[in-house]
Amino acid sequence: MQVKSVSTRDPYKVGLGLIAVIAILGVVLVLLAKASFGTHDHEAVFKNTGGLRPGEAVEVRGVQVGKVTSVSLDYTDRDPQGSPTVLVKFNMNSDISLGQQTTATVKVATLLGTHYLEVDPSGPGALGRIPLASTNVPYNLQDALDKGSDVVGKLDTKVIAKSLVTLADTLGDSKNAIGPALQGVSAVSMLIEKRGEQTAALLTAASAVTKELKDNSGNLTVLMQQANLVLTEINSRQDAIKQLLSQSVTLATMVSSLIQNSRADLKPALTSLDAVIQTLNSQSKQLQAGFDLLAPSVRYVANAAGNGPWLDLWGQDPLLPADDSTGGLL
């Protein structure tokens, strides 16, 4: 088959063919750019965007695993107040499965206003759309201002004005004391700065004490429970304790009265006892000598009577009959 050269072909047909080929290549390139190989698409419902934009990263445990593909209003899934929510679509690596307890949070990446979507896969099963109850957005200044406006609107401005006037009058009367007070605060700050190491050591010790208390919280709880039992027992026996204290007071009163009443009788007896003690002290040497002489006699008597209800006596044969079979033992 003879192939015609380009120069012999119809230039209009050749141009149309080139345009068609270029258009097909452009469509294929666009589709390839949008196609995500090895990823799965997911959705999450948020109360508001929180500043999240399409193209920002999706992270799991701090690792980027996908991107946000679109952010749009969702009128089908409304919040408890009936307002429309925000539907965020994103893709993730296909090897990551989202369980029924998966949560998603919009977080601030930098101070320049970039954000990212933090996804926390959790739970069994598979979750196609993360519900509103499982999502969070960062702090919203406008919501805080709206709530603050409602609170401020309920304040009594007259009472606030009166309070400010009272505060101004009080500070005006104590203006001479404010200076020394501020100087005292400054001195305390300088002292803390100078003793930074000691302050750090104190804080470290306080942290150690706190940790020790935390580690022994179980023992402390048991101790407090036992103390509670003791207090309960004391409370239950309150009447008996009161009666015991009352009787103790009565006994002390009776003993004091007895001592007062018998002081006259006790004095002569105590005087005589003192005289006896002085006499014994003065004759202590004679008494000690007597005890020393009495000791051998008492020992011999104890030896003679220690074998039974009789006395053991020894004597020479001339004192006893010659035919006595005891050999002189009585």
C-alpha positions in Angstrom: 0.0 0.0 0.0 1.5 3.4 -0.9 1.5 5.9 1.9 1.0 9.5 0.9 3.5 12.0 2.1 2.4 14.8 4.4 3.0 17.3 1.7 0.5 15.6 -0.6 -2.3 15.3 2.1 -5.1 17.8 2.6 -3.6 20.4 5.1 -7.0 21.0 6.6 -7.5 17.4 7.6 -4.0 17.2 8.9 -4.6 20.3 11.1 -7.9 18.9 12.4 -6.2 15.6 13.3 -3.4 17.3 15.2 -5.9 19.4 17.1 -7.8 16.3 18.0 -4.7 14.5 19.2 -3.6 17.5 21.3 -7.1 17.8 22.9 -7.1 14.0 23.7 -3.6 14.3 25.3 -4.7 17.3 27.3 -7.8 15.5 28.6 -5.7 12.5 29.5 -3.1 14.6 31.4 -5.9 16.4 33.3 -7.4 13.1 34.3 -4.1 11.7 35.3 -3.4 14.8 37.4 -6.8 14.4 39.2 -6.6 10.7 39.6 -5.1 9.4 42.9 -3.6 6.0 42.5 -3.5 3.9 45.7 -5.8 6.2 47.6 -9.4 6.1 48.9 -11.8 9.0 49.2 -13.4 9.9 52.5 -15.7 12.5 53.9 -16.1 14.4 57.3 -18.8 16.7 58.5 -17.6 19.8 60.5 -19.5 22.7 62.2 -17.4 25.1 60.2 -14.3 25.1 58.0 -12.0 26.2 60.7 -9.9 27.8 58.0 -9.3 24.5 56.1 -8.9 24.8 52.4 -8.7 22.3 49.5 -5.2 21.1 48.8 -4.1 21.2 52.4 -2.6 18.1 54.0 -4.3 15.2 55.8 -2.1 13.7 58.5 -2.3 10.6 60.7 0.0 10.6 63.8 1.9 13.5 62.3 2.6 11.8 58.9 1.0 13.1 55.7 -1.2 10.5 54.1 -3.4 12.5 51.8 -4.9 15.8 50.8 -8.1 17.7 51.2 -10.0 17.6 47.8 -13.0 19.9 48.5 -14.7 22.0 51.2 -18.4 22.8 50.7 -21.6 23.5 52.6 -23.8 20.5 53.3 -27.6 21.2 53.7 -28.5 17.6 54.2 -26.5 16.9 57.4 -27.4 19.8 59.7 -26.1 20.6 63.3 -28.4 20.4 66.4 -29.4 24.0 65.9 -30.6 23.3 62.3 -27.8 25.2 60.6 -26.0 23.7 57.6 -22.7 22.0 58.2 -19.4 21.9 56.2 -18.6 18.7 54.2 -14.9 18.1 53.8 -13.8 15.5 51.2 -10.3 14.1 51.3 -8.3 11.2 50.2 -5.9 8.9 52.1 -3.6 6.0 51.4 -5.7 2.9 50.7 -3.9 0.9 53.4 -5.4 3.0 56.1 -8.9 2.0 57.2 -11.2 4.2 59.2 -13.1 2.5 62.0 -16.4 3.4 63.5 -14.7 5.5 66.3 -12.5 7.5 63.9 -12.2 11.2 64.7 -11.1 14.2 62.6 -9.8 17.6 63.8 -8.8 20.7 61.9 -5.5 22.0 63.3 -3.4 25.1 62.6 -0.1 24.3 60.9 1.7 27.7 61.0 1.1 31.2 62.2 0.6 32.2 58.6 -2.8 30.6 58.6 -2.2 27.2 57.0 -4.1 24.3 58.4 -4.2 20.5 58.1 -6.7 17.8 58.8 -5.7 15.4 61.6 -7.4 12.0 61.3 -7.3 9.5 64.1 -8.4 6.0 62.8 -10.0 4.0 65.6 -12.5 1.3 66.3 -13.7 -1.7 64.3 -15.6 -1.7 61.0 -15.5 0.8 58.2 -16.6 4.4 58.2 -17.4 6.2 55.0 -18.3 9.6 56.5 -17.0 10.9 59.8 -20.1 12.4 61.6 -20.3 15.8 63.2 -20.1 14.4 66.7 -16.6 13.0 65.9 -15.1 16.1 64.5 -13.6 19.3 66.0 -12.4 22.7 64.7 -9.9 25.0 66.2 -10.8 27.9 68.4 -13.0 30.3 66.6 -12.7 34.0 67.6 -16.0 34.9 66.0 -17.9 32.4 68.1 -16.1 33.6 71.3 -17.0 37.2 70.4 -20.7 36.3 69.7 -20.9 34.6 73.1 -19.2 37.4 74.8 -21.6 39.9 73.2 -24.5 38.0 74.7 -22.9 38.0 78.1 -22.0 41.7 78.0 -25.5 42.6 76.9 -26.9 41.0 80.0 -24.7 43.0 82.4 -26.1 45.9 84.4 -24.2 48.9 83.2 -25.3 51.1 86.1 -23.9 48.7 88.6 -20.6 48.4 86.7 -20.3 52.2 86.5 -21.0 52.5 90.2 -18.3 49.8 90.9 -15.8 51.6 88.8 -16.5 54.9 90.6 -16.1 53.1 94.0 -12.8 51.5 92.7 -11.5 54.9 91.6 -12.3 56.5 95.0 -10.6 53.6 96.8 -7.5 53.7 94.8 -7.4 57.5 95.1 -7.5 57.2 99.0 -4.7 54.5 98.9 -2.5 56.0 96.2 0.3 56.4 98.7 0.2 52.7 99.6 0.2 51.5 95.9 3.7 52.6 95.3 5.2 50.7 98.2 3.1 47.6 97.3 4.4 47.7 93.8 8.0 48.1 95.1 7.4 45.1 97.3 6.2 43.0 94.3 9.3 44.2 92.4 11.6 43.2 95.3 10.0 39.7 95.5 10.5 39.3 91.7 14.2 40.3 92.1 14.6 37.9 95.0 13.1 35.0 93.0 15.4 36.0 90.0 18.5 36.0 92.2 17.6 32.7 93.8 16.6 31.0 90.6 18.5 27.8 91.4 17.0 27.5 94.9 13.6 28.2 93.4 14.2 25.5 90.8 15.3 23.1 93.5 12.2 23.9 95.5 9.9 23.3 92.5 11.8 20.1 91.8 11.3 18.9 95.4 7.6 19.9 95.2 7.3 17.9 92.1 8.9 14.9 93.7 6.6 15.2 96.7 3.6 15.5 94.4 4.8 12.4 92.5 5.3 10.5 95.8 1.8 11.4 96.9 0.4 10.3 93.5 2.3 7.0 93.7 1.0 6.4 97.2 -2.5 7.6 96.6 -3.9 4.2 97.2 -2.3 4.0 100.7 -3.4 7.5 101.5 -7.0 6.6 100.5 -6.9 3.5 102.8 -5.4 5.6 105.6 -8.2 8.2 105.2 -10.8 5.5 105.1 -9.4 4.0 108.3 -9.3 7.5 109.9 -13.0 7.8 108.9 -13.7 4.5 110.6 -12.0 5.7 113.8 -14.0 9.0 113.7 -17.2 7.1 113.1 -16.5 4.8 116.1 -15.6 7.8 118.3 -18.8 9.5 117.2 -20.9 6.4 117.9 -19.4 6.2 121.5 -19.6 9.9 122.1 -22.0 9.4 125.1 -19.6 6.9 126.7 -16.6 9.2 126.2 -18.5 12.1 127.8 -19.5 9.9 130.7 -15.9 8.7 131.2 -14.6 12.3 131.2 -17.3 13.4 133.6 -16.4 10.5 136.0 -12.7 11.3 135.7 -13.4 14.9 136.7 -15.5 13.6 139.6 -12.7 11.2 140.7 -10.1 14.0 140.6 -12.4 16.2 142.7 -12.9 13.4 145.2 -9.2 12.6 145.5 -8.4 16.3 145.9 -11.0 16.6 148.6 -9.7 13.5 150.4 -6.2 14.9 150.4 -7.4 18.2 151.8 -9.5 16.5 154.5 -6.8 14.0 155.6 -3.9 16.3 155.5 -4.0 16.8 159.3 -4.0 13.0 159.9 -1.4 12.3 157.3 1.1 14.8 158.6 2.0 13.0 161.9 2.1 9.6 160.1 4.5 11.0 157.5 6.6 12.6 160.3 6.8 9.2 162.1 7.7 7.5 158.8 10.4 10.0 158.2 11.8 9.4 161.7 11.8 5.6 161.1 13.6 6.1 157.8 16.3 8.3 159.4 16.8 5.8 162.2 17.3 2.9 159.7 19.7 5.1 157.7 21.7 5.8 160.8 21.9 2.1 161.8 22.5 0.9 158.2 26.0 -0.3 159.0 24.9 -2.4 162.0 22.0 -3.8 160.1 24.3 -4.8 157.2 26.7 -6.5 159.6 23.8 -8.4 161.2 22.6 -9.5 157.8 26.1 -10.7 156.9 26.3 -12.8 160.1 22.8 -14.1 159.6 23.4 -15.2 156.1 25.4 -18.5 156.9 22.9 -19.6 159.5 20.0 -19.0 157.1 21.8 -21.0 154.4 22.5 -23.9 156.8 18.8 -24.0 157.9 17.7 -23.9 154.2 20.0 -26.8 153.4 18.8 -28.9 156.3 15.1 -28.3 155.6 15.3 -28.2 151.7 15.0 -32.0 151.1 11.5 -32.5 152.4 9.4 -32.1 155.5 12.3 -33.0 157.8 15.7 -31.9 159.0 19.0 -33.4 157.9 21.5 -33.5 160.8 24.9 -35.1 161.0 26.8 -36.2 164.1 29.8 -38.3 165.2 29.3 -42.0 166.1 29.9 -41.6 169.8 26.7 -39.5 170.0 24.6 -42.3 168.5 24.2 -46.1 169.3 26.8 -48.3 167.6 24.2 -50.5 165.9 22.3 -47.6 164.2 22.1 -48.6 160.6 21.7 -45.0 159.3 25.3 -44.4 159.9 24.6 -41.3 162.0 22.0 -39.8 159.6 18.8 -38.7 161.3 
